[in-house]
């Protein structure tokens, strides 16, 4: 499980796995590995522990300012020009939410 952003969230994932290991009453990570080998359903639980949401959109101030000053006024102007009372916007989310 190595990808570029993982370095920044490794501790968070390790803490989640450690909590799961303790909840199962297993003495160490080797025991958790054996548990995984014998309980295939546990892989789904492990998968959920390793999902980390990293949002960078709102951390880029220039992007937010551009959307605020350029994109949204243009879209709102188009809705007014079309005499529409609504503006439909799709927010393409990331992660699993």
N, C-alpha and C positions, 0 to 999 in steps of 0.2 A: 504494500500500500504506500507507494511513493509517488507523489505528484508535487509540483512546485509549491502550491499553497499549503500543503500538509505540514511543512516545517513550522508554520506559524500557529498551528492548532494542535500539534502533536500532544502537548501536555493535556489539553482538554479531552482528547480522545482517550489518552492513557488513564485519566481520572475516571472516565465513564466505564471503561473496561474493568478497572480496579473495583469500582462500586458493584458492578455486575458479579465479578468473581466473589466478592465478599457476600453478596446477597445469596449466591449459590452455596456458600459455605465451603468454598474450595481453598486449600492452603496457599497456592501460589499460581503463577501464570502457566507453568508446565501442566498443572492439574486442570486448568481451564482449557488448555490446548487439547488434552485428552478428552475432556468433556465435549468439546466441539466435535472431535472425531467420532464420538459415540452417540451424540444427540444432534441429528441433522437439523432439527427445528431451531436450534440455538444460533445457527448461521443467520437466520432472519433477524434475531435480536442483535447480534453483533453488527449486522449491516446498519441497523438504526443508530447504534452508538457511534458509528463512524461517519455519519452524515453531519457535516458542519456547514452551516450557512454563512457565507462570507459575502457581504454586500459592499461593493465599492462604489456604487452609483452616487450615493449622497456624500461620499468622501471627496469627490471631485467637484470642488466649488465652481469651476469654470463650466462644467456640464450643467449644473443646476441653474446657474445664471443664464446660460444660453437658452435652456428650456423655458425659464421664467420670462425672459425678455423677447425671445424670438419665436419659439415654437408655439407656446400657448396663445399668445396674442394673434398669431396667424391663424391657428385653428379656430379660435373664438370668432375672428373676423369672417372666416369662411362660413361658420354656422349662422352668423347674422345675415350675411349676404344671401344665403340660401333660404332665409326666413324660417329657419329651423329653431325650435325652442330648446333643443337638446344637442349636446355634443357627445358623441360616443367615443370613448377612449379605451383602448385595450392596454392593460398593464401586463407585459410579459414577465412573469415572475421567475425567479430562479429557485433552486433547491426543491423541496418537496411540498411547499405550501401552496 
